């Protein structure tokens, strides 16, 4: 006897008429996991604000003290800047040639900023976008150059500038400051450029831009925080640097603010009011610059510290 080759699927169990199907069981969500609080999250507020307040007080008291001596009349012992006087500022600005010192420092700082930024931008782009045989060795040499103090190279630099007839010239200080600022600036700029996707430049090339055109249109606008960070670092260092101006500039009309402050301290006595007024004049441009570029500076240094 032949069996039927076809097989039928097992039928679903029939539901008796008049009965209602049972509802599926409801699943209760698991209870939320309790996160363990860290020790510093449980610290009282005063344990946070008290150390910060002490540090802020320790930082601001010297600034208050120098402003107090600058605006307080000579011979006064008051702890409050009242009555106020501008005699110390007039003395250092007119009698001690601080107007000339300020102009020289501003010129050296601006020239160093421009030269350092332009050269570091070109060198940083080469380090970030091109591969060459001595790239690792060159980067290592840049890093090692940061451990060489400037005082160690004063004698050879003086001989080089003497042969080039650049002694007692602002160009010697500008050149020396630029050379010493370039290694760190190139390393920072290369880190900024690595954070810019290479595909953006390739897309610009496809659209018909040259390499320089793609760099100017696509990459350069994205490097604004990095350029601000590098430029401000170069400006502040050249503004405050004392050693190169002291060694390479001999005449008084070529001196800078740091050297001018040194001339206010005599062998037998120190004019504290004039010295404090000169210190305020020296610090004021830097404070103003950092007040305007603070946002770009923080963004630039944080971007350059991360390799994208």
Secondary structure, DSSP 4 states (H G I P E B T S, - for coil): -PPP----PPPPPPPPTT--PPPPPPPPPPPPPPPPPPGGGSS-HHHHHHHHHHHHHHHHHHHHHHHHHHHBPTT---SS--SB--HHHHIIIIIS-HHHHHHHHHHHHHHHHHHHHHHHHHHHHHHHH---TTHHHHHHHHHHHTTS-GGGGHHHHHHHHHHTT-TT-HHHHHHHHHHHHHHHHHHHHHHHHHTS-HHHHHHHHHTT--HHHHIIIIIHHHTHHHHHHHHHHHHHHHHH--HHHHHH--SGGG--HHHHHHHTB-SS-B-HHHHHHHHHHHHHHHHHHHHHHHHHHHHHHHHHTS--
